[in-house]
Amino acid sequence: MKKTVVIDVVGLSANLIGKHTPFLEQYIKNKKLSTIAPMLPAVTTAVQSTYLTGKQPSQHGIVGNGWYDETDAEIKFWKQSNKLVQAEKIWDQAKKENPGFTCSNMFWWYNMYSNADYSVTPRPNYLADGRKMPDCYSEPAELRDILQEKLGQFPLFQFWGPGANIKSSKWIADASMMTDEIFDPTLTLIYLPHLDYCLQKFGPNFNHIGKELTEIDAILKELIGFYESKNANVILLSEYGITPVNTPIHLNRVFREAGLLQIRIERGLELLDAGASKAFVVADHQIAHVYINDKCATEQVKTILNQTPGIALVLDEEGKKTHGIDHNRAGDFVLVAEPESWFTYYFWLDDAKAPDYARCVDIHKKPGYDPVEMFMSSKPRAAYKLLRKKAGFRYIMDVIPLDATLIKGSHGSINTPTDFHPVLITDPALSAENKTATEVYDVIWKALSS
């Protein structure tokens, strides 16, 4: 099989390629730039799973970055086991056809406990005193030690949160090349998250994101040069484009005021009790899953959804089938926001009673996605918290604001202009036309088979 690398540049769309990306602008002159029709949901874990299986969420089961687990009665986000993906991956098929095939998965999601040969993914250490320490997980286990000895500790706090910057994508790129030098895998999957940060914070505003585009462009120049020197097929793609938004929709607050949410109070702060609620919303960028525990509330929920501004689509069972998201993990209704709107997880009515995790970077405790984690409410407060950390005191890094209007870019919707569609950049022989998300699998397979 032909050596192939798939580089996932999160958030890259055609409208971003230009004077701030001199390498890419030149590179595409000799390549085929196609677009990929946005799939539902257009979010990281679902899209990546579709690319790697050639199946829709109705078949592979990844209906979003998180969903409600009815057995545990818990909302779960950003889990990592590859066993959650309920379809065969491209490396499974490749191994059947060629026993010598090997795969390196560098930070694509659901990266733990798969049968990919080499893998690295974020995995913090959670210490007994409550601290979270940067680290990563690898297979084989010693690969983590080799990479961190050479490249330094994986920069977790530059991978997500207020400190997110180019350092994490640079580390991933360097680790990918180093892993290639050691193992020479047939297929390498590389995830570069950098543009996700600035585009969600500022939208496609070149006054704010020009520098960020130039930074990722430089990394791509190095990566592509490295793999071309290895005579590899290079596929450059993205999962979604990020469009401007200005209107957060606090649907859980609407449900609460309608008497559908169950709220628990602990230490004077409020928590959403999903298992005891009649109905609730799991927000995930511009899509949301509505779960109804009390089916008698279904008509009330429908009425609320039809009357709430900012919702473009309300998908019932038939609608979910039409869009390939009819899986038992999906909500009773799946919602798609209007182009300039997005869904928050917020459920409290008084910021003074917001749960403690609301002001922290805590992607696993929050019952929905929270892009506001990329902002900081107070730098002096953060500095004080870090001093407490260095002094060995217990601390809570509660420095995240509760102002959803800060977010200027989002994704997840299927109703986006073509200029904001995800891109697919390949040799013309590999892909000569625009694609659906499920067809990306075929492009990768064609590259491997060429």
Secondary structure, DSSP 8 states (H G I E B T S, - for coil): ---EEEEEETB-BGGG-STT-HHHHHHGGGSEEEEB---SS-SHHHHHHHHHHS--HHHH---SSEEEETTTTEEEES--BGGGS-S--HHHHHHHH-TT--EEEES-SS-BSSS-SEEEEE--EE-TTS-EE--EEEESHHHHHHHHHHH-S--HHHHSSTT--HHHHHHHHHHHHHHHHHH--SEEEEEE-HHHHHHHHH-S-HHHHHHHHHHHHHHHHHHHHHHHHTT-EEEEE-S-B-EE--EEE-HHHHHHHTT---EEEETTEEEE-GGG-SEEEEEETTEEEEEESSGGGHHHHHHHHHHSTTEEEEE-HHHHHHTT---TTS-SEEEEE-TTEEE-----SSGGGS-GGGGS--TTTSSB--GGGGS-S-HHHHHHHHHHHHTT-----------GGG--EE---S---GGGSBEEEE-TTT--S-B-GGGHHHHHHHHHH-
